[in-house]
Every structure is written in structure tokens, then in C-alpha cells.
Amino acid sequence: MKRPPCKAWHQAALGLALLAVLALPATRHWLEASMWRHMLLQFPLLLLAGGLPAATLRPRLRAALAGWNAHGITGLVLAGTVLALLMIPRVLDLALREPGVEAAKCAALLLAGSALRLSWPAAGLVVQGFFLGNMLPMMVVVGQLFIDSPLRLCNAYLLDDQERLGQWLIAVAALLGIAWLGHAAWRLVRRDEARLAPP
């Protein structure tokens, strides 16, 4: 059986090192001390830590996973469900108070990161657009709710921290949408150029 290339093992080592840093009490407390760092720094870093080791999966295992993840749909649904649940303010509060919920949050984000890594290339532009067309508006709605709410939705965080997170969620959603549209346009242009190129 062919071993994954050295670069893949480097990615796995980087993912494990990142996870070790995120698991340090000082790192975790700093990230979770602020609502916007909790959701917009810790969440993506855990997704990255889960996605990097997926590069070492053997071709046979990738083929087996592809059987239930046609066009990346199952993996993207899994990742979208995890992210949607973790945007609920009550879940953030419970993660800060209950070690079991904190562990489940981290495990779910690591799994979602692996699912995204394996599913995104297989999804294609149409499925990617459908996924982002659901996730990004949800981020905007949640962000606007955090901004407009006169009450703290997370008991662990102050109202101004909640408003800051709302502003960041809307900004990040806009940036991700623009970046993906630019990437999609570039891929379509490249595809047309390849189709029109002389043999």
C-alpha cells in the first residue's frame, strides 16, 4: 500500500501541534475570554487542526469515504450542522461551564474540519455555492441578532463583546462570499480557456 507523501505527514504534524497549542489551558482561556475570539478564532483554528491530518488518509480509505460522501454533500451537511449548532449562544455558555460540552464542541469542530477538507474539492462549484448560500446568510442573520439584541444572549460575555462579534460575523461572511465568487469566476475562466485552446 502506497504511503501518503511526506508533505501530507508534515500537514498532519502541523495539525497535531496546533491542537496541542489550542489544548493548553492558557491558550483556551485566552481564546474563550472574548466572545469574538471564541467563535472567530478558536472555531476556525480547531477546524484547521481537524482538516490538516486528513491529508494522510490512504487512497483506499478515501475511496470508501467517497462512497457515502458523493459530491461532498454528506461532509458539508455535517460541517454545516456542527457550525449552526455552535452558533447558538446557549451552547457557548454551556461550553464554558461544562467540561463535557467543551470536549464535545472541540471534537465536533475537529470532525467538521476533516469533513470540510475531504468534501470541499469533491463538491464542485454548484454544491459549494449551495453550501455557502446557506451558511453565509445564517452568519449575517446571527450577527445582526447579536448587534440588535438589547440583552446579553451569552451570560458569560458582556453586551459590547456580543455586538463586536455580530459586526465581525457580518464582515467575515461578506469577505468569504467575495473570495469564493472571485475563485469561482477564476475557475470558470480557466475552464473556458482550456476548452477553447487548440489541441
Buried (B, 14 or more C-beta within 10 A) or exposed (E): EEEBEEEBBEBBEBBEEBBEEBEEEEBBEEBBEBBBBBBBBBBEBBBBBBBBBBBBBEEEEEEEBBEEBEBBBBBBBBBBEBBBEBBEBEBBBBBBEEEEBBEBBBEBBBBBBBBBBBBBEBBEBEBBBEBBEEBBEBBBBBBBBBBEBEEBBBEBBEBEBBBBBBBBBBBBBEEBBEEBEEEBEEEEEEEEEEEEEEE
